[in-house]
Amino acid sequence: TELHFGREELDHVVWERIDAYKAWLDHMKL
């Protein structure tokens, strides 16, 4: 199994996680 990820793919996943985390933080503030 090759673990070669395109830089764009990796960044996309990371930013998706960050957005989800920010949304969770906003939800917890309410």
Secondary structure, 3 states (H helix, E strand, C coil): CCCCCCHHHHHHHHHHHHHHHHHHHHHHHC
